[in-house]
Amino acid sequence: MDVNRLTQKSQEALQGAQTKATRFGRTEVDGEHLLFALLEPPEGLVPRLLSAAGAGAGNADQAPRLSERFTVQAIPTLVVIDQGRVLTRRSGAAPAPAPREWVDHALAA
């Protein structure tokens, strides 16, 4: 594929997907990486289209029946450990900057 033939926004989405795949230790970019990259900027086209269609992110913690229906098998959990000691633990989805803020706050305490 000639990436130069893609629109600027498409190139950015592809780059974002590649970054996500690398961050998760993957050597290939899959559909979920691209979807994650497309959904990440809340002001982006995809989140606005989904919102206009009445779709939104569900919270598996607050909707166990919804979790069962869509076979949610795990809830993202962030555990901050320093020298073998658990400093804090957070579960559930979070906007992109939140985990970094949680880690910084836990390490500063």
Residue frames as qw, qx, qy, qz and C-alpha x, y, z in Angstrom:
[[0.000, 0.891, 0.454, 0.000, 0.00, 0.00, 0.00],
 [0.387, 0.363, -0.021, 0.847, 1.30, 3.44, -0.90],
 [0.283, -0.614, -0.545, 0.496, 0.66, 5.46, 2.27],
 [0.134, -0.250, 0.111, 0.953, 1.31, 8.70, 0.41],
 [0.185, -0.277, -0.636, -0.696, -1.93, 8.18, -1.50],
 [0.321, -0.590, -0.720, 0.176, -3.95, 8.26, 1.73],
 [0.112, -0.876, -0.134, -0.450, -5.47, 11.43, 3.12],
 [0.110, 0.542, -0.535, 0.638, -3.65, 13.20, 5.93],
 [0.649, -0.359, 0.329, -0.584, -6.23, 12.00, 8.49],
 [0.981, 0.069, -0.136, -0.120, -5.96, 8.42, 7.20],
 [0.598, 0.448, -0.499, 0.438, -2.18, 8.57, 7.52],
 [0.203, -0.504, 0.495, -0.678, -2.55, 9.87, 11.08],
 [0.863, -0.206, 0.144, -0.437, -4.98, 7.05, 11.95],
 [0.920, 0.236, -0.294, 0.109, -2.62, 4.46, 10.50],
 [0.328, 0.511, -0.536, 0.587, 0.31, 5.95, 12.41],
 [0.501, -0.434, 0.377, -0.647, -1.78, 5.94, 15.59],
 [0.969, -0.046, -0.043, -0.239, -2.67, 2.28, 15.03],
 [0.746, 0.372, -0.437, 0.339, 0.99, 1.43, 14.53],
 [0.019, -0.529, 0.513, -0.676, 1.87, 3.26, 17.75],
 [0.763, -0.306, 0.226, -0.523, -0.86, 1.36, 19.64],
 [0.966, 0.127, -0.225, -0.018, 0.35, -1.98, 18.28],
 [0.513, 0.459, -0.510, 0.516, 3.94, -1.21, 19.28],
 [0.300, -0.506, 0.420, -0.690, 2.86, -0.04, 22.73],
 [0.869, -0.193, 0.219, -0.400, 1.07, -3.36, 23.26],
 [0.428, -0.453, 0.767, 0.154, 4.11, -5.33, 22.10],
 [0.786, 0.417, 0.449, -0.076, 2.62, -6.42, 18.78],
 [0.376, -0.282, 0.547, 0.692, 4.58, -6.71, 15.57],
 [0.097, 0.365, 0.707, 0.598, 1.54, -6.37, 13.32],
 [0.273, 0.093, 0.176, -0.941, -1.16, -3.71, 13.12],
 [0.030, 0.350, 0.932, 0.094, -4.60, -5.30, 13.39],
 [0.148, -0.613, -0.512, -0.583, -8.11, -3.95, 13.02],
 [0.505, -0.745, -0.413, 0.141, -8.51, -3.36, 16.75],
 [0.489, -0.318, -0.012, 0.812, -5.41, -1.15, 16.77],
 [0.086, 0.275, 0.400, 0.870, -6.87, 0.95, 13.97],
 [0.360, -0.689, -0.552, -0.303, -10.26, 1.09, 15.69],
 [0.560, -0.603, -0.306, 0.479, -8.61, 2.15, 18.95],
 [0.357, -0.129, 0.150, 0.913, -6.68, 4.89, 17.11],
 [0.073, -0.435, -0.508, -0.740, -9.85, 6.11, 15.36],
 [0.466, -0.704, -0.521, -0.129, -11.84, 6.23, 18.60],
 [0.582, -0.267, -0.346, 0.686, -9.17, 7.92, 20.69],
 [0.075, 0.029, -0.051, 0.995, -9.60, 11.61, 19.83],
 [0.167, 0.515, 0.749, -0.383, -13.08, 12.42, 21.26],
 [0.279, 0.680, 0.035, -0.677, -13.46, 15.32, 18.82],
 [0.118, -0.240, 0.801, 0.536, -12.60, 13.05, 15.88],
 [0.510, 0.085, -0.438, -0.736, -14.98, 11.99, 13.13],
 [0.478, -0.095, -0.869, -0.088, -15.58, 8.41, 14.29],
 [0.124, -0.283, -0.739, 0.598, -16.67, 9.26, 17.86],
 [0.294, 0.259, 0.077, -0.917, -18.93, 12.02, 16.51],
 [0.512, 0.058, -0.635, -0.576, -20.52, 9.64, 13.97],
 [0.381, -0.180, -0.892, 0.162, -21.09, 7.01, 16.64],
 [0.020, 0.284, 0.527, -0.801, -22.60, 9.59, 18.96],
 [0.400, 0.197, -0.199, -0.872, -24.91, 10.88, 16.21],
 [0.552, -0.017, -0.752, -0.361, -26.02, 7.29, 15.60],
 [0.719, -0.512, 0.025, -0.470, -26.86, 6.91, 19.28],
 [0.899, -0.024, -0.359, 0.251, -23.94, 4.61, 20.04],
 [0.161, -0.851, 0.359, -0.348, -21.69, 5.21, 22.97],
 [0.365, 0.320, -0.817, 0.311, -19.14, 3.54, 25.15],
 [0.765, -0.499, -0.300, -0.274, -20.61, 1.26, 27.76],
 [0.132, -0.622, 0.647, -0.421, -19.21, 0.77, 31.21],
 [0.682, -0.007, -0.727, -0.080, -18.78, -2.95, 31.88],
 [0.179, 0.043, -0.723, 0.666, -18.34, -2.26, 35.60],
 [0.333, 0.128, 0.356, -0.863, -21.78, -0.67, 35.85],
 [0.751, 0.242, -0.117, -0.603, -23.64, -2.94, 33.42],
 [0.400, -0.307, 0.864, 0.007, -22.96, -6.62, 34.21],
 [0.713, 0.404, 0.550, -0.158, -25.74, -7.85, 31.91],
 [0.491, 0.834, -0.174, -0.181, -24.25, -5.88, 29.04],
 [0.118, -0.645, 0.752, 0.068, -20.87, -7.43, 29.83],
 [0.592, 0.004, 0.802, -0.079, -22.38, -10.91, 29.70],
 [0.675, 0.640, 0.285, -0.232, -24.21, -10.20, 26.44],
 [0.507, 0.812, -0.288, -0.004, -21.02, -9.10, 24.69],
 [0.950, -0.105, -0.146, 0.253, -18.80, -11.58, 26.56],
 [0.056, 0.849, -0.385, 0.357, -16.57, -9.01, 28.21],
 [0.896, -0.109, -0.387, 0.187, -13.92, -11.21, 29.77],
 [0.608, -0.210, -0.273, 0.716, -11.69, -8.70, 31.48],
 [0.061, -0.983, -0.172, -0.027, -11.72, -5.18, 32.81],
 [0.531, 0.566, -0.287, 0.562, -8.55, -3.11, 32.27],
 [0.653, -0.737, -0.126, 0.121, -6.68, -2.76, 35.54],
 [0.395, 0.699, -0.343, 0.488, -3.71, -0.54, 36.31],
 [0.778, -0.585, -0.135, 0.183, -1.56, -1.48, 39.29],
 [0.238, 0.835, -0.360, 0.342, 1.29, 0.85, 40.30],
 [0.906, -0.353, -0.103, 0.209, 4.07, -1.09, 42.05],
 [0.183, 0.846, -0.398, 0.303, 7.19, 0.47, 43.52],
 [0.070, 0.479, -0.815, 0.317, 9.91, -1.79, 44.94],
 [0.286, -0.110, -0.952, 0.016, 7.47, -4.69, 45.23],
 [0.068, 0.384, 0.645, -0.658, 4.82, -2.66, 47.07],
 [0.109, 0.611, 0.661, 0.422, 1.42, -1.93, 45.50],
 [0.099, -0.098, -0.182, 0.973, 0.91, 1.84, 45.65],
 [0.497, 0.316, 0.201, -0.783, -2.48, 2.02, 43.96],
 [0.237, 0.171, 0.912, 0.288, -4.86, 0.02, 41.80],
 [0.426, 0.380, 0.066, -0.818, -7.50, 1.31, 39.37],
 [0.358, 0.207, 0.886, 0.208, -9.95, -0.73, 37.32],
 [0.389, 0.754, 0.481, -0.220, -12.10, 0.24, 34.37],
 [0.542, 0.548, 0.285, 0.569, -11.70, 2.23, 31.20],
 [0.282, -0.752, -0.108, 0.587, -10.09, 5.64, 31.39],
 [0.460, 0.888, -0.003, -0.010, -9.41, 8.49, 28.95],
 [0.782, 0.433, -0.221, 0.391, -5.88, 8.52, 27.53],
 [0.179, 0.651, -0.423, 0.605, -4.19, 10.98, 29.94],
 [0.700, -0.584, 0.070, -0.405, -5.70, 9.51, 33.13],
 [0.958, -0.156, -0.141, 0.198, -3.41, 6.47, 33.63],
 [0.551, 0.397, -0.239, 0.694, -0.28, 8.63, 33.33],
 [0.243, -0.647, 0.160, -0.705, -1.73, 11.08, 35.89],
 [0.871, -0.441, -0.058, -0.209, -2.57, 8.20, 38.27],
 [0.880, 0.051, -0.200, 0.429, 0.96, 6.80, 38.03],
 [0.293, 0.528, -0.210, 0.769, 2.56, 10.22, 38.51],
 [0.488, -0.631, 0.086, -0.597, 0.34, 10.93, 41.53],
 [0.942, -0.316, -0.107, -0.027, 1.01, 7.52, 43.11],
 [0.786, 0.167, -0.202, 0.561, 4.77, 7.84, 42.68],
 [0.103, 0.606, -0.163, 0.772, 4.79, 11.41, 44.04],
 [0.664, -0.632, -0.086, -0.391, 2.99, 10.39, 47.26]]
